[in-house]
Amino acid sequence: MACGEICNGVIAGIGSTLVLQASYLFIKKVLVPEYIERANRVLDMSGQWVVRHEGNPADGENIETNSETRMNISQRGHGLSGTAEISYEGDIERREYEISGEVRNNFVLMYFTSKDRKNIGYQTYLIQMLESGKLDGYRTFYGSKMRVIRSIECCLERVKT
């Protein structure tokens, strides 16, 4: 009788261990990769992008010079990194920025920091993926010519290669 109870206890212990180990492997091998794939599938920012401005800045003043912002973004999980180059119409000058940021729940938050330590250059983008698939939001930046912080509506468009 004692042997039967001991054997039942050992079998129950081994069975519990097998169930826990199988659960752990299922979570690690199936659920976690599926979550990561879905998180990245929602909004893939890897690649080349161009910024299009829409309208005037929030302060009502016009933008004095037209510019084009081109970005090369790498994405790892939710994190973003990369580089951006802004070229100004009529100017030979080009400004280069380092990009850092993240993607969460169909929102993109990016920070630009100037590579040139002689110029003040900061920009922040808050972009939302709309139901249409369009990436729309706002760019907030320090306008070095007016020496004020400004904000303007913009959209991001993937460069087709």
N, C-alpha and C positions, 0 to 999 in steps of 0.2 A: 504494500500500500504506500509506503514512504517513497519507494522507487517510482511509482506512478505519478505522484505529485511532483517529485523532483524532475522527472522527464517532461511532464506537462509545462513546468516552469521554464525549463531550458528551451523547449520548442517554442513557447510563447515569446521568450526573449529573442531568439533567433529570428522568428517571424516579424517581431516589432522592428528589429534592426534592419531587416531586408526592406520592410515597408518604408522606413525613414530614409534609407539609402536610395531607394528607387524614387522617392519624392524629391530628394535633394537633386539627383541627377536630372529628373524631369524639369525642375525649375531652372537649373543651370544650363541645360542643353536645349530646352525648348522655349520656355517662357521668357527668359532674359533675352535671347537673340531675337525673338519675335517682338518684344517691346522695343528693342533698339532699332529694328528694321522699321517698325511702324512710326517711331519718333522721327526717324530720318526721312521716311517716305512722305510725311506730311508736308515738309518744306525743305527742298534740297537747294541750298544756296551756293554750292560749289560751282565754279566757273567764272565766266566774264560777264560783267553787268555794266550798263550805262544808266546814269541818272537823268531823268527828264523833269525839269521844273514846271510847275503848273501855277500860273497866276503870279501875283506880287507877294513880297514878304508881308508878314503879319503887321509890320509897322506902317504899311501903306506906301512906302517909298519904293521906287523902281530899283531893280538891280542894274547898276551902271554898266556892267560888262557881262556879256553872255559867256557862259563857260560850259565846258563839257567835262563830266566826271566819269572816268572809266575805272572799274574795280575788277580785281582778280582775287576771288575769294576761295579759300579752302575751308571745308567743314569737317569736323571730327565730332561725332555725336551731336550735342547741342552747341558746341563751341565753334566760333568763326575766327579766322585770321586771314590776313592777306595784305595787299597793297592797293593804293588808289593813286590815280594821276588826274590832276585838274589842269586843263588847258584853257586859257582865256582868249576870246576872240580879239584879234588885233595885237595881242601881246606875244612876244617870243617866250615869255616866262611860262614855265610849267611847275606846278607844285606837287610834291610826292608825299603821300601819307602812309602810315602803318595803320592797318585795320585790326581791331579786336571786337568781339561781340558774341552774341548768342542768339539761338532760335528757341522760342518757347511758345507752345500753344498758338501757332500761326502768327506769332509776332516776331519781328526781327529787330534787335537792338544792336547798333554798331557805333563804335567810337573811332574817330579818325584822329591821329596825332601826327603833326608835321615831322617829316624826316629831317628837315632843315632847322637846326636849333637856333638859327639867327632870326627866323620868322615865327611869330605867334600863329599857330594854326591848330584850331580845335574844331571838330564837327561831331555832331551826334545825330544819328538817324533812328527814328522809331517808325517802323513799317509794319503794316498789317496785310496779310493775304486775304483778299476779299473772296466772296463766293464765286465770282467770275474768274478767279485765278490771278487777277491783277494784284501787284504789290504796290500799295499806296500808303503814303504817310507824310511825315514831316522831317525836314532837315533843319537843325539848329546849328548856327555857326557864328564865329567871330568874324565880322567884316573888317578886314584890316584897313581898307580905305576910309570907311566911316568911323572905325574904331568903336563899334557897338556890336552887341549880340543880336542876331536876327534869326528869324525862322521863316521857312517857306514850304509850301506843299510840294511834294514831289512823288514820282513813281519810279520804280526800278524796272528795267527791261533787260532780259537776258540777251547777250550778243550771240547771234546765230553764227556758228562756225562751219 
